[in-house]
């Protein structure tokens, strides 16, 4: 589909300063850029009238948004200290970590397994009260403490029966 060539501009009625030739638009392009009518006609009023194809439609500005469309920020006390309640409770996860470490060390040093069981139980109690967040670590230390305690007791019994 081809587009017809643009119409020839009409000659001015009075000779005036010559305008430079405008480059022709490529025939394959059907899109024309909008041109402001006030900036195009700066010469005499005797130039050719605009056609319906070359004028761009003018649309009214959109109406403003209602006040309900904008968010409101009321209430709230801002960034004051304590505006949103008490400061967060610091989590105390030390007993669970200590139980896990002592449960691993108890494979080499047997009496550490007793401490691993004690610290693991304290860590699980703190998790239940909401003072700590490391339930898995405390539980692993507690179980390792029991396993290593049982292995050490079994090893001592077997060592005593051997003699």
C-alpha positions as CSV (number, residue, x, y, z in Angstrom):
1,X,0.0,0.0,0.0
2,X,1.5,3.3,-1.0
3,X,0.6,6.8,0.2
4,X,0.0,9.7,-2.2
5,X,2.7,12.3,-2.3
6,X,2.2,15.4,-0.2
7,X,0.3,18.3,-1.9
8,X,2.4,21.0,-3.5
9,X,2.5,24.2,-1.4
10,X,0.8,27.2,-2.9
11,X,2.8,30.1,-4.1
12,X,2.6,33.3,-2.0
13,X,0.7,36.2,-3.5
14,X,3.5,38.6,-2.9
15,X,7.1,37.9,-3.5
16,X,8.9,37.7,-0.1
17,X,12.0,36.2,1.3
18,X,12.6,32.8,0.0
19,X,12.1,29.9,2.4
20,X,14.5,27.0,2.2
21,X,13.1,23.8,0.6
22,X,11.7,21.4,3.1
23,X,12.9,17.8,2.8
24,X,10.2,15.5,1.4
25,X,8.9,12.8,3.7
26,X,9.5,9.2,2.6
27,X,6.5,7.8,0.7
28,X,6.5,4.5,2.8
29,X,5.9,6.4,6.1
30,X,2.3,7.0,6.9
31,X,3.0,8.7,10.2
32,X,3.3,12.5,10.2
33,X,4.7,14.4,13.2
34,X,2.2,16.9,14.6
35,X,3.1,20.5,13.8
36,X,2.0,23.5,15.8
37,X,0.0,25.8,13.6
38,X,1.2,29.0,15.3
39,X,4.9,28.2,14.7
40,X,4.4,27.1,11.1
41,X,2.7,30.2,9.8
42,X,5.0,33.1,10.7
43,X,4.9,34.7,7.2
44,X,2.1,36.6,5.5
45,X,-1.6,35.6,5.9
46,X,-1.9,34.9,2.2
47,X,-0.4,31.4,2.4
48,X,-2.5,28.3,1.6
49,X,-5.1,27.3,4.1
50,X,-4.5,24.1,6.1
51,X,-6.2,20.9,5.0
52,X,-7.9,18.4,7.3
53,X,-5.1,15.9,6.9
54,X,-2.3,18.2,8.0
55,X,-4.0,19.6,11.0
56,X,-3.7,17.7,14.3
57,X,-6.8,17.4,16.5
58,X,-6.8,19.3,19.8
59,X,-8.1,17.4,22.8
60,X,-9.1,19.1,26.0
61,X,-6.9,18.5,29.1
62,X,-8.1,15.7,31.4
63,X,-10.1,16.7,34.4
64,X,-8.2,16.8,37.8
65,X,-8.4,13.8,40.1
66,X,-10.8,14.0,43.0
67,X,-9.2,14.5,46.5
68,X,-10.1,10.9,47.4
69,X,-7.5,9.7,44.9
70,X,-4.6,11.1,46.8
71,X,-3.4,9.2,49.9
72,X,-3.7,10.9,53.3
73,X,-1.3,10.4,56.1
74,X,-3.1,11.3,59.3
75,X,-2.9,9.8,62.7
76,X,0.5,8.3,63.7
77,X,3.0,10.1,66.0
78,X,5.9,10.2,63.6
79,X,9.3,9.1,64.4
80,X,9.3,9.7,68.2
81,X,11.1,7.2,70.4
82,X,8.7,4.5,71.5
83,X,5.9,5.6,69.2
84,X,5.2,2.1,68.1
85,X,5.6,0.3,71.4
86,X,8.5,-1.0,73.4
87,X,11.8,-1.7,71.7
88,X,12.2,-5.3,70.4
89,X,13.4,-7.9,72.8
90,X,16.9,-9.0,72.2
91,X,17.0,-12.7,71.5
92,X,19.2,-14.7,73.8
93,X,20.4,-17.7,71.7
94,X,23.6,-18.4,73.7
95,X,22.4,-21.5,75.6
96,X,21.4,-23.4,72.4
97,X,24.7,-22.6,70.7
98,X,26.6,-23.7,73.9
99,X,24.7,-26.9,74.0
100,X,25.5,-27.8,70.4
101,X,29.2,-27.0,70.8
102,X,29.4,-29.0,74.1
103,X,27.5,-31.9,72.4
104,X,30.2,-32.1,69.7
105,X,33.1,-31.7,72.1
106,X,31.6,-34.4,74.3
107,X,32.7,-37.0,71.8
108,X,36.2,-36.3,73.0
109,X,35.6,-35.2,76.6
110,X,32.8,-37.2,78.2
111,X,31.8,-34.9,81.1
112,X,30.9,-32.1,78.6
113,X,27.9,-34.2,77.6
114,X,26.2,-33.5,80.9
115,X,26.7,-29.7,80.3
116,X,25.3,-30.1,76.8
117,X,22.1,-31.7,78.2
118,X,21.7,-29.0,80.8
119,X,22.4,-26.1,78.4
120,X,20.2,-27.7,75.7
121,X,17.2,-27.9,78.2
122,X,17.7,-24.3,79.2
123,X,17.8,-23.2,75.6
124,X,14.6,-25.1,74.8
125,X,12.9,-23.5,77.8
126,X,13.9,-20.0,76.5
127,X,12.5,-20.9,73.0
128,X,9.3,-21.9,74.6
129,X,9.1,-18.6,76.5
130,X,9.8,-16.6,73.3
131,X,13.2,-15.3,74.6
132,X,15.2,-17.3,71.9
133,X,14.7,-18.3,68.3
134,X,17.1,-21.2,67.8
135,X,15.0,-24.2,68.7
136,X,16.8,-26.5,66.3
137,X,20.2,-25.6,67.6
138,X,19.2,-26.1,71.2
139,X,17.4,-29.4,70.4
140,X,20.5,-30.7,68.5
141,X,22.7,-29.8,71.5
142,X,20.3,-31.5,73.9
143,X,20.1,-34.7,71.8
144,X,23.9,-34.8,71.2
145,X,24.4,-34.4,74.9
146,X,22.3,-37.5,75.6
147,X,23.9,-39.5,72.8
148,X,27.4,-38.8,73.9
149,X,26.6,-39.3,77.5
150,X,25.1,-42.8,76.6
151,X,28.2,-43.6,74.5
152,X,30.6,-42.6,77.3
153,X,28.7,-44.6,79.9
154,X,28.6,-47.6,77.6
155,X,32.3,-47.3,76.9
156,X,33.1,-47.1,80.6
157,X,31.0,-50.2,81.3
158,X,32.7,-52.2,78.5
159,X,36.1,-51.0,79.6
160,X,35.4,-52.0,83.3
161,X,34.2,-55.5,82.2
162,X,37.2,-56.1,80.1
163,X,39.6,-56.3,83.1
